Amino acid sequence: MLAPVHQRWPIPSEEGHFLVSGDILQVTGVARLDMSLLTDTQRRSDGRDRALLDACRRLRDYLDELPKNDRTIGEYAALDPVLRKKLDALVYSARPSLTRFTEDSAAASVEIERSRINEDLGTDLR
C-alpha cells in the first residue's frame, strides 16, 4: 500500500529573506534608518523595530500562501475569524533572532519552528 503524498513547503518568492535550517524557518526584514532622529541609539532602535515589523509582514504573507487542501491558509483565514486569530498569534510569537546594522539600514530576523506552523494551522507540510 502506498503512503499518502504530503505537500511540500512552498519556496518563498522573496529570495534572500527566508532561510530554513532543520525545523526552523527564519525570516529577515529590512528598514532604512531614520537620519532625522537625534542619536545613533534612537536610529538603531527605530530601524530595528521597523525591520522586525517587515520580517513579521513577510512571514505573514508566506503563511497566507501555504497550501491546505484545495485552498491557501489565507483564503481559509478570510472565512474563519478563529483561524485568522491563530494566524496572527503565530506570526507575533515568532522569536527575534538576529539584528544587523549598516550605516543607513537595519536588518532583523524572526524565527519559528515549521512543526509549530503545521500544528497551529492544521497543515501537514514536509
BELCOR-V314449 format. One record per residue. N is the residue number from 1. RES is the residue in three letters. SS is DSSP state (A for helix, B for strand, O for the rest). NEAR is the number of other C-alpha atoms within 10 Angstrom. Layout:
((N/RES/SS/NEAR) (N/RES/SS/NEAR))
This chain:
((1/MET/O/3) (2/LEU/O/4) (3/ALA/O/5) (4/PRO/O/6) (5/VAL/O/8) (6/HIS/O/10) (7/GLN/O/14) (8/ARG/O/11) (9/TRP/O/12) (10/PRO/O/13) (11/ILE/O/10) (12/PRO/O/17) (13/SER/O/9) (14/GLU/O/9) (15/GLU/O/8) (16/GLY/O/9) (17/HIS/O/17) (18/PHE/B/21) (19/LEU/B/15) (20/VAL/B/13) (21/SER/B/9) (22/GLY/O/8) (23/ASP/O/12) (24/ILE/B/14) (25/LEU/B/18) (26/GLN/B/23) (27/VAL/B/26) (28/THR/B/26) (29/GLY/B/24) (30/VAL/B/23) (31/ALA/B/21) (32/ARG/B/19) (33/LEU/O/23) (34/ASP/O/16) (35/MET/O/12) (36/SER/O/8) (37/LEU/O/12) (38/LEU/O/9) (39/THR/O/10) (40/ASP/A/12) (41/THR/A/10) (42/GLN/A/15) (43/ARG/A/20) (44/ARG/A/24) (45/SER/A/15) (46/ASP/A/18) (47/GLY/A/24) (48/ARG/A/26) (49/ASP/A/18) (50/ARG/A/20) (51/ALA/A/26) (52/LEU/A/27) (53/LEU/A/20) (54/ASP/A/20) (55/ALA/A/28) (56/CYS/A/26) (57/ARG/A/17) (58/ARG/A/20) (59/LEU/A/26) (60/ARG/A/17) (61/ASP/A/14) (62/TYR/A/19) (63/LEU/A/20) (64/ASP/A/18) (65/GLU/O/15) (66/LEU/O/22) (67/PRO/B/20) (68/LYS/B/17) (69/ASN/O/10) (70/ASP/O/8) (71/ARG/B/11) (72/THR/B/14) (73/ILE/A/22) (74/GLY/A/21) (75/GLU/A/16) (76/TYR/A/16) (77/ALA/A/17) (78/ALA/A/12) (79/LEU/A/10) (80/ASP/O/11) (81/PRO/A/11) (82/VAL/A/11) (83/LEU/A/18) (84/ARG/A/19) (85/LYS/A/12) (86/LYS/A/13) (87/LEU/A/21) (88/ASP/A/13) (89/ALA/A/12) (90/LEU/A/19) (91/VAL/A/22) (92/TYR/A/15) (93/SER/O/13) (94/ALA/O/19) (95/ARG/B/14) (96/PRO/B/18) (97/SER/B/14) (98/LEU/B/14) (99/THR/B/18) (100/ARG/B/13) (101/PHE/B/16) (102/THR/O/10) (103/GLU/O/8) (104/ASP/O/13) (105/SER/B/17) (106/ALA/B/24) (107/ALA/B/23) (108/ALA/B/25) (109/SER/B/26) (110/VAL/B/25) (111/GLU/B/23) (112/ILE/B/21) (113/GLU/B/17) (114/ARG/A/19) (115/SER/A/15) (116/ARG/A/14) (117/ILE/A/18) (118/ASN/A/13) (119/GLU/A/11) (120/ASP/A/14) (121/LEU/A/18) (122/GLY/O/12) (123/THR/O/18) (124/ASP/O/16) (125/LEU/O/17) (126/ARG/O/13))
